[in-house]
Amino acid sequence: MRIDLPAYLPDQSINSGVITIAENVYRAADGYRPVGSFLSNSTALPAPFNGGGAFISTTGTSYLLAGTTETLSRYSAGGWVDLLTGLTVANRWSFVQFGDFVIAANGGDTQAVDLNAGTAADLTGAPSFAAVNVVGDYVVGTQANGDILLVQWSAYNDHTEWTPGENQSGFQPMLTGGEIMGLAGGEFGVILQRGRLVRMSRTGSADAPFQFDEITPNVGCASKGSVCQHGRSVFFLSDRGFMACEDGQLPVPIGNEKVDRDFQSQVPRDEWHRIHSAVDPRRTLVSWALPGNPGKEWIYNWTLQEWSTAAYRVDGIFSGFTSSTDTDNTGITNTDADPELTVDDPRFSGGAPRLFAVQDGQIGTLEGPPLAARINLGFVEFSKDRVSRLRSFRPVGDLTAASCILDCRQRLGDAENLRTTGSLRDSGIMPVRASGKYVATRLSIPAAHQWSYIRAFEYELESGGTR
């Protein structure tokens, strides 16, 4: 009997025939694929990580920036160059690009990074902000000067002018809905408050360049770090669970009866402020990570609308692009040895989208050897009201190493009755002698084992009697 691997739905009952554990894998159209181990791309940051981002200047060069509790740093030639030092930063850094500048906010003085000059300085005249983004041709910030209800925007196409009334600069208090938790940008803005969502739309009027329309008064954002965006889609964590807001319309639940209850049972609400979120556009994944050793990551494939998890040591995650690499950092000392190799070779330029992770202060990607993976299938009744006698088990995929335990019970409420299969043979089968009416499967794949997919479980069995 073959069972194509179903969705990871830990909120379902144990006998629903769903995946109950999907750890260190992500969902793909042909089953599940491995999450790689951490592969460092940098030296350690000078202080604890507190936010990051990657940006491409008009010259085509990409820059990797990281904010810590004490510095704002840029990655260059294999190490970190401090742009600002001596800071005291308690809040998460927020970054947004505006032309050849990156506006950086952390609840203190707002900073502007000149990408071409490689310098950073206070953005004169700008309020302090908790978060920043770009809506149309305006830089927009939340919690201006510490007012948790205030949104303020710059002058038209000018990030240096912040005087209200000058060249369309202005502000808007959000008098209902509670604290502003986050801001999404683009053609229009989405303001995420504690108790509601508001759409920020351009009007075309110089006197009042924006109008504010309530999207919903019933759903708000419960974690500032949970807000992330891909295109016109905004993902966040609410009191009800994980949500997605598409095109500034009503938010839809993406974790309801899937992972929400499981997540809330593992992460108490007083820990939600520690969450980091990021998008991996190459794989159409959005992740929410709780730092720790190990930390826990919840991974959502928005194309397939399905979930998985990961567990590894992590300080935080963020979306970006690969950092520019110069020939001083490649180990290549003589480009004349290869007549087709030049300093502007694509191998030495950044810009490829990545999801970055931070481990022990080092920035890297999850592209090393696969992490140890677990895939558990809940109880299945192979033959209704009859005992199934199992002879072998086969994971359908390109694995060559795995271990498996079957929990075989007569009644779902019985104690565990575990049977360990034999090792994975050259034929792909794992022999076992086991029997039960209800059978749950626990597959483990060792760390560093090279594999790329698993799509089904196959069982060799025969039906027996009723007991």
Secondary structure, 3 states (H helix, E strand, C coil): CEEECCCECCCCCCCCCCEEEEECEEEECCEEEECECCEEEEEECCCCEEEEEEEECCCCCEEEEEEECCCEEEEECCEEEEEECCCCCCCCCEEEEECCEEEEECCCCCEEEECCCCEEEECCCCCCCCEEEEECCEEEEECHHHCCCEEEECECCECCCCCCCCCCCEEEECCCCCCEEEEECECCEEEEECCCEEEEEECCCCCCCEEEEEEECCCCCCCHHHCEEECCEEEEEECCEEEEEECCCCCEECCCCCCHHHHHHHCCHHHHHHCEEEEECCCCEEEEEECEEEEEEEEEECCCCEEEEEEEEECEEEEEECCCCCHHHCCCCCHHHCCCCCCCCHHHCCCCEEEEEEECCEEEECCCCECCEEEEEEEECCCCCCCEEEEEEEEEECCCCCEEEEEEECCCCCCCCEEECCCCCCCCCEEEEEEECEEEEEEEECCCCCCCCEEEEEEEEEECCCC
